[in-house]
Amino acid sequence: MSRAHERIWVGIDAGKGHHWAVAVEAEGESVFSTKVINDESQILQLIEAAGEKADEARWAVDISGRASTLLLALLVAHGQHVVYVPGRTVNRMSGAYRGEGKTDAKDARVIADQARMRPKGFTRLHTPPELVTTLRVLTNYRADLIADRVRLINRLRDLLVGICPALERAFDYSAAKGPVVMLTEYQTPAALRRIGVKRLTTWLERRKVRNPGDVAAKAVEAAQSQMIELPGEKRAAKLVCELAHQLLALDGRIKDNDREIRETFRADERAEIIESLPGMGPILGAQFVAIVGDLSGYLDAGRLASHAGLAPVARDSGRRTGNYHRPKRYNRRLRYVFYMAAQTAMMRPGPSRDYYLKKRGEGLLHTQALLALARRRVDVLWAMLRDKRLFTSAPPITQTA
């Protein structure tokens, strides 16, 4: 059966509850524009409708995350060609269209037009392996848990300032578990003075706190520096107690999540290779795999470094050449992975520390030297994964062809 068009491009402005789809033909004229609920039956009807309008349909979406998981899974399962058009591109190109208004239909039209005019300019989307998808879920959940932990600690410290500023200053509640355990029972200077160092040490020992004597001594010393009871102290103390319990429970959830991430990551055949690179532990390694997948989207190590924001971008004009600056469009989480791995490796003797000290000797600042080290390690990791070889401090011996 002959169809009205040989090929159409369908742009989809994806959302959590619904999507908006706009199809255009080769000349840029609109074929249809419709709202689609994020439901399997309605998405299948959209795929069928696009198939009835043209011999071939090319699809483009502006979100490749959880909101479009069902949409992308159905499109890939039905053999459709799907590309990803970044939201930044859509935002910039919207200014070239008539009117200043912003609607889902207009964004979908921009997405479709960009896919039509730039057939090889965007990354094609595929269904990632189950292990990669699982790691993405786990690492994203871990990021949420860490953010919740930071908020809890900030609230805890803010309340403690209103009870006893000296007690708030005495400990780093984000790094030590012992002081948080103490706050589940003793939050005010008066309570700490009553129990004293000896009994507080015994109480902490029963709860298996590390260095209970030091924790007790610091807490009681802080309590003795303040004899006045501040307004609202009793209610604030109850809130501190609740936050301390929540923080301990949250630490347990983070520990369980980290264990699951390690077990899932080490089921990947590349895990041993990635972990052999100094500074790349199972958590950073899992985040790396969750972002890059099977590396099929990168032609070489330079593309991977560019995605991580570790490759400088030229800003030349006229006679001004060789002018490079820090990129603005890159994956922040991927950059964090390489930066933290480089910082960890730099602290221990080895090639990474030698290279870091070399860059510092050339006049680079600490951050600049770390970024240079991170860029170099991208090449190393790429070569290790390409050759399926573990990291060794000595460079491999090359033979004459």
BADOZA-129136 format. One record per residue (C-alpha): residue in three letters; y, x, z. Coordinates in steps of 0.1 Angstrom, whole numbers, plus 5000, padded with zeros to 4 digits. Layout:
REM BADOZA-129136
{resn=ALA c2=Y c1=X c3=Z}
...
REM end
This chain:
REM BADOZA-129136
{resn=MET c2=5000 c1=5000 c3=5000}
{resn=SER c2=5034 c1=5015 c3=4990}
{resn=ARG c2=5060 c1=5016 c3=5016}
{resn=ALA c2=5098 c1=5013 c3=5014}
{resn=HIS c2=5104 c1=5050 c3=5022}
{resn=GLU c2=5085 c1=5082 c3=5017}
{resn=ARG c2=5096 c1=5096 c3=5051}
{resn=ILE c2=5118 c1=5085 c3=5080}
{resn=TRP c2=5130 c1=5103 c3=5111}
{resn=VAL c2=5128 c1=5084 c3=5144}
{resn=GLY c2=5151 c1=5096 c3=5172}
{resn=ILE c2=5143 c1=5084 c3=5207}
{resn=ASP c2=5167 c1=5085 c3=5236}
{resn=ALA c2=5141 c1=5087 c3=5264}
{resn=GLY c2=5145 c1=5072 c3=5299}
{resn=LYS c2=5124 c1=5063 c3=5329}
{resn=GLY c2=5124 c1=5026 c3=5324}
{resn=HIS c2=5129 c1=5022 c3=5287}
{resn=HIS c2=5136 c1=5042 c3=5255}
{resn=TRP c2=5159 c1=5035 c3=5226}
{resn=ALA c2=5146 c1=5043 c3=5191}
{resn=VAL c2=5166 c1=5046 c3=5159}
{resn=ALA c2=5150 c1=5055 c3=5125}
{resn=VAL c2=5169 c1=5069 c3=5096}
{resn=GLU c2=5158 c1=5076 c3=5060}
{resn=ALA c2=5164 c1=5107 c3=5038}
{resn=GLU c2=5200 c1=5097 c3=5029}
{resn=GLY c2=5209 c1=5091 c3=5065}
{resn=GLU c2=5209 c1=5053 c3=5064}
{resn=SER c2=5196 c1=5034 c3=5094}
{resn=VAL c2=5161 c1=5018 c3=5090}
{resn=PHE c2=5158 c1=5001 c3=5124}
{resn=SER c2=5172 c1=5004 c3=5159}
{resn=THR c2=5154 c1=4989 c3=5189}
{resn=LYS c2=5149 c1=4991 c3=5226}
{resn=VAL c2=5114 c1=5000 c3=5238}
{resn=ILE c2=5101 c1=4995 c3=5273}
{resn=ASN c2=5082 c1=5025 c3=5287}
{resn=ASP c2=5049 c1=5007 c3=5283}
{resn=GLU c2=5018 c1=5016 c3=5263}
{resn=SER c2=5016 c1=4984 c3=5243}
{resn=GLN c2=5053 c1=4985 c3=5233}
{resn=ILE c2=5052 c1=5022 c3=5223}
{resn=LEU c2=5021 c1=5015 c3=5202}
{resn=GLN c2=5040 c1=4987 c3=5185}
{resn=LEU c2=5069 c1=5011 c3=5178}
{resn=ILE c2=5045 c1=5036 c3=5162}
{resn=GLU c2=5029 c1=5008 c3=5141}
{resn=ALA c2=5064 c1=4996 c3=5130}
{resn=ALA c2=5074 c1=5031 c3=5119}
{resn=GLY c2=5042 c1=5034 c3=5100}
{resn=GLU c2=5049 c1=5002 c3=5081}
{resn=LYS c2=5084 c1=5014 c3=5070}
{resn=ALA c2=5074 c1=5048 c3=5055}
{resn=ASP c2=5045 c1=5069 c3=5044}
{resn=GLU c2=5054 c1=5095 c3=5070}
{resn=ALA c2=5073 c1=5093 c3=5103}
{resn=ARG c2=5089 c1=5123 c3=5120}
{resn=TRP c2=5097 c1=5118 c3=5157}
{resn=ALA c2=5124 c1=5135 c3=5178}
{resn=VAL c2=5130 c1=5132 c3=5216}
{resn=ASP c2=5157 c1=5146 c3=5239}
{resn=ILE c2=5135 c1=5147 c3=5271}
{resn=SER c2=5102 c1=5166 c3=5274}
{resn=GLY c2=5097 c1=5160 c3=5311}
{resn=ARG c2=5080 c1=5133 c3=5332}
{resn=ALA c2=5101 c1=5104 c3=5319}
{resn=SER c2=5087 c1=5108 c3=5284}
{resn=THR c2=5051 c1=5117 c3=5294}
{resn=LEU c2=5036 c1=5084 c3=5282}
{resn=LEU c2=5056 c1=5084 c3=5250}
{resn=LEU c2=5047 c1=5119 c3=5240}
{resn=ALA c2=5010 c1=5115 c3=5250}
{resn=LEU c2=5007 c1=5084 c3=5227}
{resn=LEU c2=5026 c1=5101 c3=5198}
{resn=VAL c2=5005 c1=5132 c3=5199}
{resn=ALA c2=4973 c1=5112 c3=5203}
{resn=HIS c2=4981 c1=5093 c3=5171}
{resn=GLY c2=4988 c1=5125 c3=5152}
{resn=GLN c2=5025 c1=5121 c3=5149}
{resn=HIS c2=5049 c1=5150 c3=5143}
{resn=VAL c2=5072 c1=5153 c3=5174}
{resn=VAL c2=5100 c1=5178 c3=5180}
{resn=TYR c2=5123 c1=5183 c3=5210}
{resn=VAL c2=5161 c1=5181 c3=5204}
{resn=PRO c2=5179 c1=5195 c3=5235}
{resn=GLY c2=5203 c1=5172 c3=5253}
{resn=ARG c2=5230 c1=5199 c3=5250}
{resn=THR c2=5227 c1=5196 c3=5212}
{resn=VAL c2=5229 c1=5158 c3=5213}
{resn=ASN c2=5260 c1=5160 c3=5235}
{resn=ARG c2=5278 c1=5185 c3=5213}
{resn=MET c2=5270 c1=5167 c3=5180}
{resn=SER c2=5280 c1=5132 c3=5193}
{resn=GLY c2=5316 c1=5143 c3=5189}
{resn=ALA c2=5311 c1=5144 c3=5151}
{resn=TYR c2=5304 c1=5107 c3=5150}
{resn=ARG c2=5329 c1=5078 c3=5149}
{resn=GLY c2=5342 c1=5065 c3=5182}
{resn=GLU c2=5342 c1=5080 c3=5217}
{resn=GLY c2=5318 c1=5056 c3=5232}
{resn=LYS c2=5284 c1=5067 c3=5245}
{resn=THR c2=5254 c1=5044 c3=5242}
{resn=ASP c2=5216 c1=5050 c3=5240}
{resn=ALA c2=5216 c1=5037 c3=5204}
{resn=LYS c2=5242 c1=5063 c3=5194}
{resn=ASP c2=5224 c1=5091 c3=5212}
{resn=ALA c2=5191 c1=5081 c3=5194}
{resn=ARG c2=5209 c1=5081 c3=5161}
{resn=VAL c2=5222 c1=5116 c3=5167}
{resn=ILE c2=5187 c1=5128 c3=5176}
{resn=ALA c2=5173 c1=5113 c3=5144}
{resn=ASP c2=5200 c1=5128 c3=5123}
{resn=GLN c2=5196 c1=5163 c3=5138}
{resn=ALA c2=5158 c1=5162 c3=5132}
{resn=ARG c2=5165 c1=5151 c3=5096}
{resn=MET c2=5191 c1=5177 c3=5088}
{resn=ARG c2=5173 c1=5206 c3=5106}
{resn=PRO c2=5136 c1=5202 c3=5098}
{resn=LYS c2=5127 c1=5237 c3=5111}
{resn=GLY c2=5154 c1=5240 c3=5138}
{resn=PHE c2=5136 c1=5225 c3=5167}
{resn=THR c2=5104 c1=5232 c3=5187}
{resn=ARG c2=5074 c1=5210 c3=5179}
{resn=LEU c2=5058 c1=5194 c3=5210}
{resn=HIS c2=5021 c1=5194 c3=5218}
{resn=THR c2=5001 c1=5180 c3=5246}
{resn=PRO c2=4998 c1=5209 c3=5271}
{resn=PRO c2=4964 c1=5218 c3=5286}
{resn=GLU c2=4954 c1=5200 c3=5318}
{resn=LEU c2=4957 c1=5232 c3=5339}
{resn=VAL c2=4993 c1=5238 c3=5327}
{resn=THR c2=5002 c1=5201 c3=5334}
{resn=THR c2=4987 c1=5203 c3=5369}
{resn=LEU c2=5007 c1=5235 c3=5376}
{resn=ARG c2=5039 c1=5218 c3=5364}
{resn=VAL c2=5033 c1=5189 c3=5388}
{resn=LEU c2=5025 c1=5212 c3=5417}
{resn=THR c2=5053 c1=5237 c3=5412}
{resn=ASN c2=5079 c1=5209 c3=5407}
{resn=TYR c2=5067 c1=5192 c3=5439}
{resn=ARG c2=5069 c1=5226 c3=5457}
{resn=ALA c2=5106 c1=5229 c3=5446}
{resn=ASP c2=5113 c1=5194 c3=5460}
{resn=LEU c2=5096 c1=5204 c3=5493}
{resn=ILE c2=5116 c1=5236 c3=5496}
{resn=ALA c2=5149 c1=5216 c3=5489}
{resn=ASP c2=5139 c1=5191 c3=5516}
{resn=ARG c2=5132 c1=5220 c3=5540}
{resn=VAL c2=5167 c1=5235 c3=5534}
{resn=ARG c2=5183 c1=5202 c3=5541}
{resn=LEU c2=5164 c1=5197 c3=5573}
{resn=ILE c2=5173 c1=5232 c3=5586}
{resn=ASN c2=5210 c1=5226 c3=5578}
{resn=ARG c2=5210 c1=5193 c3=5597}
{resn=LEU c2=5192 c1=5210 c3=5626}
{resn=ARG c2=5217 c1=5238 c3=5628}
{resn=ASP c2=5246 c1=5214 c3=5626}
{resn=LEU c2=5233 c1=5194 c3=5655}
{resn=LEU c2=5226 c1=5225 c3=5675}
{resn=VAL c2=5262 c1=5236 c3=5672}
{resn=GLY c2=5273 c1=5204 c3=5689}
{resn=ILE c2=5248 c1=5211 c3=5718}
{resn=CYS c2=5250 c1=5249 c3=5723}
{resn=PRO c2=5265 c1=5272 c3=5696}
{resn=ALA c2=5249 c1=5303 c3=5713}
{resn=LEU c2=5215 c1=5287 c3=5708}
{resn=GLU c2=5222 c1=5280 c3=5672}
{resn=ARG c2=5232 c1=5317 c3=5666}
{resn=ALA c2=5203 c1=5331 c3=5685}
{resn=PHE c2=5175 c1=5324 c3=5659}
{resn=ASP c2=5169 c1=5322 c3=5622}
{resn=TYR c2=5153 c1=5288 c3=5621}
{resn=SER c2=5144 c1=5291 c3=5584}
{resn=ALA c2=5122 c1=5322 c3=5589}
{resn=ALA c2=5107 c1=5319 c3=5624}
{resn=LYS c2=5084 c1=5291 c3=5636}
{resn=GLY c2=5086 c1=5299 c3=5673}
{resn=PRO c2=5122 c1=5287 c3=5679}
{resn=VAL c2=5114 c1=5254 c3=5660}
{resn=VAL c2=5084 c1=5248 c3=5682}
{resn=MET c2=5106 c1=5254 c3=5713}
{resn=LEU c2=5131 c1=5228 c3=5700}
{resn=THR c2=5104 c1=5201 c3=5700}
{resn=GLU c2=5106 c1=5201 c3=5738}
{resn=TYR c2=5137 c1=5220 c3=5749}
{resn=GLN c2=5170 c1=5215 c3=5731}
{resn=THR c2=5198 c1=5217 c3=5758}
{resn=PRO c2=5211 c1=5247 c3=5778}
{resn=ALA c2=5203 c1=5228 c3=5811}
{resn=ALA c2=5167 c1=5222 c3=5801}
{resn=LEU c2=5162 c1=5259 c3=5791}
{resn=ARG c2=5178 c1=5271 c3=5824}
{resn=ARG c2=5156 c1=5249 c3=5844}
{resn=ILE c2=5123 c1=5261 c3=5829}
{resn=GLY c2=5133 c1=5298 c3=5829}
{resn=VAL c2=5119 c1=5327 c3=5809}
{resn=LYS c2=5085 c1=5330 c3=5826}
{resn=ARG c2=5074 c1=5293 c3=5823}
{resn=LEU c2=5089 c1=5290 c3=5788}
{resn=THR c2=5069 c1=5320 c3=5777}
{resn=THR c2=5037 c1=5305 c3=5791}
{resn=TRP c2=5045 c1=5272 c3=5774}
{resn=LEU c2=5050 c1=5290 c3=5740}
{resn=GLU c2=5018 c1=5310 c3=5744}
{resn=ARG c2=4998 c1=5278 c3=5748}
{resn=ARG c2=5012 c1=5267 c3=5714}
{resn=LYS c2=5003 c1=5301 c3=5698}
{resn=VAL c2=5038 c1=5311 c3=5691}
{resn=ARG c2=5043 c1=5347 c3=5679}
{resn=ASN c2=5062 c1=5370 c3=5704}
{resn=PRO c2=5067 c1=5342 c3=5729}
{resn=GLY c2=5084 c1=5365 c3=5754}
{resn=ASP c2=5112 c1=5374 c3=5730}
{resn=VAL c2=5118 c1=5338 c3=5720}
{resn=ALA c2=5120 c1=5327 c3=5756}
{resn=ALA c2=5143 c1=5355 c3=5766}
{resn=LYS c2=5167 c1=5349 c3=5738}
{resn=ALA c2=5167 c1=5311 c3=5743}
{resn=VAL c2=5174 c1=5313 c3=5781}
{resn=GLU c2=5200 c1=5340 c3=5776}
{resn=ALA c2=5218 c1=5317 c3=5751}
{resn=ALA c2=5215 c1=5288 c3=5776}
{resn=GLN c2=5230 c1=5308 c3=5805}
{resn=SER c2=5261 c1=5316 c3=5784}
{resn=GLN c2=5271 c1=5278 c3=5784}
{resn=MET c2=5273 c1=5258 c3=5816}
{resn=ILE c2=5293 c1=5228 c3=5803}
{resn=GLU c2=5276 c1=5197 c3=5788}
{resn=LEU c2=5291 c1=5188 c3=5755}
{resn=PRO c2=5299 c1=5152 c3=5745}
{resn=GLY c2=5270 c1=5134 c3=5728}
{resn=GLU c2=5245 c1=5161 c3=5739}
{resn=LYS c2=5217 c1=5138 c3=5749}
{resn=ARG c2=5216 c1=5119 c3=5716}
{resn=ALA c2=5220 c1=5150 c3=5696}
{resn=ALA c2=5191 c1=5166 c3=5715}
{resn=LYS c2=5168 c1=5137 c3=5706}
{resn=LEU c2=5177 c1=5141 c3=5669}
{resn=VAL c2=5171 c1=5178 c3=5671}
{resn=CYS c2=5136 c1=5170 c3=5686}
{resn=GLU c2=5129 c1=5147 c3=5656}
{resn=LEU c2=5141 c1=5172 c3=5631}
{resn=ALA c2=5120 c1=5200 c3=5646}
{resn=HIS c2=5089 c1=5178 c3=5644}
{resn=GLN c2=5097 c1=5169 c3=5608}
{resn=LEU c2=5103 c1=5206 c3=5599}
{resn=LEU c2=5069 c1=5217 c3=5613}
{resn=ALA c2=5052 c1=5188 c3=5594}
{resn=LEU c2=5070 c1=5198 c3=5562}
{resn=ASP c2=5059 c1=5235 c3=5567}
{resn=GLY c2=5023 c1=5223 c3=5568}
{resn=ARG c2=5028 c1=5203 c3=5536}
{resn=ILE c2=5043 c1=5234 c3=5519}
{resn=LYS c2=5014 c1=5255 c3=5531}
{resn=ASP c2=4988 c1=5230 c3=5517}
{resn=ASN c2=5007 c1=5228 c3=5484}
{resn=ASP c2=5008 c1=5266 c3=5481}
{resn=ARG c2=4971 c1=5268 c3=5487}
{resn=GLU c2=4965 c1=5242 c3=5459}
{resn=ILE c2=4988 c1=5261 c3=5436}
{resn=ARG c2=4969 c1=5294 c3=5442}
{resn=GLU c2=4935 c1=5278 c3=5436}
{resn=THR c2=4947 c1=5260 c3=5404}
{resn=PHE c2=4965 c1=5291 c3=5390}
{resn=ARG c2=4935 c1=5314 c3=5396}
{resn=ALA c2=4913 c1=5291 c3=5375}
{resn=ASP c2=4933 c1=5303 c3=5345}
{resn=GLU c2=4918 c1=5332 c3=5327}
{resn=ARG c2=4952 c1=5350 c3=5326}
{resn=ALA c2=4957 c1=5348 c3=5363}
{resn=GLU c2=4942 c1=5383 c3=5371}
{resn=ILE c2=4963 c1=5399 c3=5344}
{resn=ILE c2=4995 c1=5383 c3=5356}
{resn=GLU c2=4989 c1=5391 c3=5392}
{resn=SER c2=4981 c1=5427 c3=5384}
{resn=LEU c2=5018 c1=5432 c3=5375}
{resn=PRO c2=5036 c1=5443 c3=5407}
{resn=GLY c2=5057 c1=5416 c3=5422}
{resn=MET c2=5040 c1=5387 c3=5404}
{resn=GLY c2=5021 c1=5368 c3=5431}
{resn=PRO c2=5002 c1=5336 c3=5426}
{resn=ILE c2=5032 c1=5313 c3=5432}
{resn=LEU c2=5055 c1=5331 c3=5407}
{resn=GLY c2=5026 c1=5334 c3=5384}
{resn=ALA c2=5019 c1=5297 c3=5386}
{resn=GLN c2=5056 c1=5289 c3=5379}
{resn=PHE c2=5055 c1=5313 c3=5349}
{resn=VAL c2=5024 c1=5296 c3=5334}
{resn=ALA c2=5038 c1=5261 c3=5341}
{resn=ILE c2=5070 c1=5270 c3=5321}
{resn=VAL c2=5056 c1=5290 c3=5291}
{resn=GLY c2=5022 c1=5274 c3=5287}
{resn=ASP c2=5000 c1=5294 c3=5263}
{resn=LEU c2=5030 c1=5314 c3=5249}
{resn=SER c2=5024 c1=5298 c3=5215}
{resn=GLY c2=5061 c1=5288 c3=5214}
{resn=TYR c2=5073 c1=5324 c3=5215}
{resn=LEU c2=5071 c1=5347 c3=5185}
{resn=ASP c2=5076 c1=5379 c3=5205}
{resn=ALA c2=5087 c1=5393 c3=5238}
{resn=GLY c2=5123 c1=5390 c3=5227}
{resn=ARG c2=5121 c1=5352 c3=5224}
{resn=LEU c2=5105 c1=5350 c3=5258}
{resn=ALA c2=5133 c1=5372 c3=5273}
{resn=SER c2=5159 c1=5350 c3=5255}
{resn=HIS c2=5144 c1=5318 c3=5270}
{resn=ALA c2=5147 c1=5335 c3=5304}
{resn=GLY c2=5184 c1=5344 c3=5298}
{resn=LEU c2=5176 c1=5382 c3=5300}
{resn=ALA c2=5187 c1=5390 c3=5264}
{resn=PRO c2=5224 c1=5394 c3=5259}
{resn=VAL c2=5242 c1=5373 c3=5233}
{resn=ALA c2=5266 c1=5387 c3=5208}
{resn=ARG c2=5302 c1=5375 c3=5207}
{resn=ASP c2=5316 c1=5393 c3=5176}
{resn=SER c2=5347 c1=5383 c3=5157}
{resn=GLY c2=5364 c1=5403 c3=5129}
{resn=ARG c2=5366 c1=5440 c3=5139}
{resn=ARG c2=5353 c1=5433 c3=5174}
{resn=THR c2=5316 c1=5441 c3=5172}
{resn=GLY c2=5290 c1=5450 c3=5197}
{resn=ASN c2=5306 c1=5426 c3=5222}
{resn=TYR c2=5277 c1=5411 c3=5243}
{resn=HIS c2=5279 c1=5386 c3=5271}
{resn=ARG c2=5256 c1=5368 c3=5295}
{resn=PRO c2=5239 c1=5338 c3=5278}
{resn=LYS c2=5246 c1=5302 c3=5290}
{resn=ARG c2=5216 c1=5284 c3=5275}
{resn=TYR c2=5184 c1=5295 c3=5291}
{resn=ASN c2=5157 c1=5283 c3=5315}
{resn=ARG c2=5169 c1=5289 c3=5351}
{resn=ARG c2=5135 c1=5287 c3=5366}
{resn=LEU c2=5120 c1=5312 c3=5342}
{resn=ARG c2=5149 c1=5336 c3=5349}
{resn=TYR c2=5142 c1=5331 c3=5387}
{resn=VAL c2=5106 c1=5341 c3=5382}
{resn=PHE c2=5113 c1=5374 c3=5365}
{resn=TYR c2=5143 c1=5382 c3=5388}
{resn=MET c2=5123 c1=5376 c3=5420}
{resn=ALA c2=5093 c1=5395 c3=5407}
{resn=ALA c2=5115 c1=5424 c3=5397}
{resn=GLN c2=5132 c1=5424 c3=5431}
{resn=THR c2=5098 c1=5425 c3=5449}
{resn=ALA c2=5085 c1=5453 c3=5427}
{resn=MET c2=5116 c1=5473 c3=5431}
{resn=MET c2=5111 c1=5476 c3=5469}
{resn=ARG c2=5079 c1=5495 c3=5465}
{resn=PRO c2=5073 c1=5530 c3=5450}
{resn=GLY c2=5062 c1=5529 c3=5414}
{resn=PRO c2=5075 c1=5526 c3=5378}
{resn=SER c2=5096 c1=5495 c3=5386}
{resn=ARG c2=5115 c1=5513 c3=5414}
{resn=ASP c2=5119 c1=5544 c3=5393}
{resn=TYR c2=5135 c1=5524 c3=5365}
{resn=TYR c2=5157 c1=5505 c3=5390}
{resn=LEU c2=5170 c1=5538 c3=5405}
{resn=LYS c2=5176 c1=5552 c3=5370}
{resn=LYS c2=5198 c1=5522 c3=5361}
{resn=ARG c2=5217 c1=5525 c3=5394}
{resn=GLY c2=5222 c1=5562 c3=5386}
{resn=GLU c2=5238 c1=5551 c3=5353}
{resn=GLY c2=5264 c1=5531 c3=5372}
{resn=LEU c2=5250 c1=5496 c3=5371}
{resn=LEU c2=5254 c1=5473 c3=5400}
{resn=HIS c2=5224 c1=5461 c3=5420}
{resn=THR c2=5222 c1=5427 c3=5401}
{resn=GLN c2=5227 c1=5444 c3=5367}
{resn=ALA c2=5200 c1=5469 c3=5375}
{resn=LEU c2=5176 c1=5442 c3=5386}
{resn=LEU c2=5182 c1=5422 c3=5354}
{resn=ALA c2=5176 c1=5453 c3=5333}
{resn=LEU c2=5144 c1=5458 c3=5352}
{resn=ALA c2=5134 c1=5422 c3=5347}
{resn=ARG c2=5140 c1=5424 c3=5309}
{resn=ARG c2=5118 c1=5455 c3=5307}
{resn=ARG c2=5091 c1=5438 c3=5326}
{resn=VAL c2=5091 c1=5409 c3=5301}
{resn=ASP c2=5080 c1=5434 c3=5275}
{resn=VAL c2=5053 c1=5447 c3=5298}
{resn=LEU c2=5039 c1=5413 c3=5307}
{resn=TRP c2=5039 c1=5402 c3=5271}
{resn=ALA c2=5019 c1=5433 c3=5261}
{resn=MET c2=4995 c1=5428 c3=5289}
{resn=LEU c2=4988 c1=5392 c3=5279}
{resn=ARG c2=4986 c1=5401 c3=5242}
{resn=ASP c2=4961 c1=5429 c3=5248}
{resn=LYS c2=4943 c1=5412 c3=5277}
{resn=ARG c2=4947 c1=5443 c3=5298}
{resn=LEU c2=4955 c1=5447 c3=5335}
{resn=PHE c2=4986 c1=5466 c3=5346}
{resn=THR c2=4983 c1=5503 c3=5352}
{resn=SER c2=5011 c1=5527 c3=5363}
{resn=ALA c2=5002 c1=5552 c3=5336}
{resn=PRO c2=5011 c1=5541 c3=5300}
{resn=PRO c2=4981 c1=5536 c3=5277}
{resn=ILE c2=4970 c1=5565 c3=5255}
{resn=THR c2=4977 c1=5558 c3=5219}
{resn=GLN c2=4955 c1=5573 c3=5192}
{resn=THR c2=4967 c1=5586 c3=5158}
{resn=ALA c2=4958 c1=5562 c3=5130}
REM end
